Amino acid sequence: MEITKPSIIRLARRAGIKSLSEECFPLLRALIHQRLEHVIQNSLIINSEHQTKTLMADDIYTSLSINNENLTQSNDLGTSTITK
């Protein structure tokens, strides 16, 4: 399963990018895949330390904070923000 072109376009629009060339899509797919794989691997290691079978949001937050990417969630707006 791969990330679809419309999904990448939605992410780009949310980031403020107005247009993308066709050459960008394979590169972006590879980068997203690599990044997700790294975060999920770290999250699973953290999860195994907690000795649970269910991956929780806290495991992902901890994984991101280990990589110096602090994800904070605002309960007022229901949104998440990444700060470096």
C-alpha positions as CSV (number, residue, x, y, z in Angstrom):
1,M,0.0,0.0,0.0
2,E,1.4,3.4,-0.9
3,I,0.5,7.0,-0.1
4,T,-1.8,8.3,-2.8
5,K,-1.2,11.4,-4.8
6,P,-4.3,13.2,-3.4
7,S,-3.0,12.4,0.1
8,I,0.3,14.0,-0.6
9,I,-1.4,17.0,-2.1
10,R,-3.6,17.5,1.0
11,L,-0.5,17.3,3.2
12,A,1.3,19.8,1.0
13,R,-1.7,22.2,1.0
14,R,-1.8,22.0,4.8
15,A,1.9,22.9,4.8
16,G,1.2,25.9,2.6
17,I,2.6,24.6,-0.7
18,K,0.5,25.6,-3.7
19,S,1.7,23.2,-6.4
20,L,3.9,20.2,-6.8
21,S,5.6,18.8,-9.9
22,E,5.1,15.1,-10.8
23,E,8.8,14.4,-10.0
24,C,8.1,15.2,-6.3
25,F,5.7,12.4,-5.6
26,P,8.0,9.4,-5.7
27,L,10.6,11.3,-3.5
28,L,7.9,12.4,-1.0
29,R,6.5,8.8,-0.8
30,A,10.0,7.5,0.0
31,L,10.6,10.2,2.6
32,I,7.2,9.7,4.3
33,H,7.7,5.9,4.3
34,Q,11.2,6.2,5.8
35,R,10.1,8.7,8.5
36,L,7.0,6.6,9.5
37,E,9.1,3.4,9.6
38,H,11.5,5.1,12.0
39,V,8.8,6.5,14.3
40,I,6.9,3.2,14.4
41,Q,10.1,1.2,15.2
42,N,10.9,3.5,18.1
43,S,7.3,3.4,19.3
44,L,7.3,-0.4,19.3
45,I,10.5,-0.4,21.3
46,I,9.0,2.0,23.8
47,N,5.8,-0.1,23.9
48,S,7.8,-3.3,24.6
49,E,9.3,-1.6,27.6
50,H,5.8,-0.9,28.9
51,Q,5.1,-4.6,28.3
52,T,1.7,-4.0,26.6
53,K,0.4,-5.3,23.3
54,T,-1.4,-2.2,22.3
55,L,0.5,0.7,20.8
56,M,-0.7,3.9,22.5
57,A,-0.5,7.5,21.6
58,D,1.8,8.1,24.5
59,D,4.3,5.7,22.9
60,I,4.3,7.7,19.8
61,Y,4.7,11.0,21.7
62,T,7.6,9.5,23.6
63,S,9.2,8.3,20.3
64,L,8.9,11.8,18.8
65,S,10.3,13.4,21.9
66,I,13.3,11.0,21.9
67,N,14.1,12.3,18.4
68,N,13.8,16.0,19.7
69,E,10.5,16.5,18.0
70,N,8.1,17.5,20.7
71,L,4.4,17.0,19.8
72,T,2.0,18.9,21.9
73,Q,-1.7,18.5,21.8
74,S,-4.1,21.4,22.4
75,N,-7.4,20.2,24.0
76,D,-9.0,23.6,23.3
77,L,-8.7,23.3,19.5
78,G,-8.4,19.5,19.1
79,T,-5.2,20.0,17.1
80,S,-1.6,18.9,17.4
81,T,1.6,21.0,16.9
82,I,5.1,19.9,16.4
83,T,7.8,22.1,17.8
84,K,11.5,21.7,17.3
